[in-house]
Amino acid sequence: MTTPEALARQNIDRQLTACGWVIQNRPDLNLHVSRGVAVREFKLDTGYADYLLFVDERAVGVIEAKAE
């Protein structure tokens, strides 16, 4: 069974990809692959961000997946 959070992540992945973002998992991180990189499950001091957004290798935003 797919959880509501997993469905939200699928939707977020689809939307980010449609907008030109490259989505990566943290262990595969390569900020040079594209101008815009969205990294899943990025560890922060306060926990994990569902997605940390990088533009030109600089963190510019966070996306938190929530059930619809």
N, C-alpha and C positions, 0 to 999 in steps of 0.2 A: 504494500500500500504506500502510495506517495503522500508525504506529509504536506500540509499547507505551506510550510516554509520552503520545501523543495520545489513546489509548484511556483512559488513567488520567485525563487532563484532562476528557474527555467525562463520565466517571463522576463526577468531582468537581463539575463544573458542574451536573450533574443533581441531585446531593445538596444542594449549596448552594442552588439554586433551590427545591427542595422544602422547604427549611428557612426560606425567606423572604429569603435574601440576594439583592441585586441585583449581578450580575456585570458588570464593565466592563473595557474595555481601557484601558491607561494614557493613550493620547492623548485618550480620551473622558472622562477622569476628572471626575466631578461628585459630590462627597461629600454634597451636599444632596438627592440624588434619593431617598434612603431612609435609614432609621436604620442598616441594615447593608449595607455595600458591600464586595464582594470585587473587588480590582483585580488583573488578570492581569499577569504579567511586570513587576513593580514593581522599579525599580532601587534597590539599596541600596549602601552603601559597599563591601560584600564581594561584590557580584555582583547577581544578580536573584533575587527571590523569585517562585516560580510564582504565588502569590496572596498579597497582603497584605490582611488583614481590618481594616476600619474599623467602629467603632460610634460613633455620634454624632460623626463626623469625627475620631476618635482611633484610631490604629493599636493593635490589640489582639492580633493574632496573625498567624502565617505558615503557609501550607500549601505543602508541596513535593510535586509530583507524582512518583510512582515507579511503575515497572511492577509489575503484580501478580505 
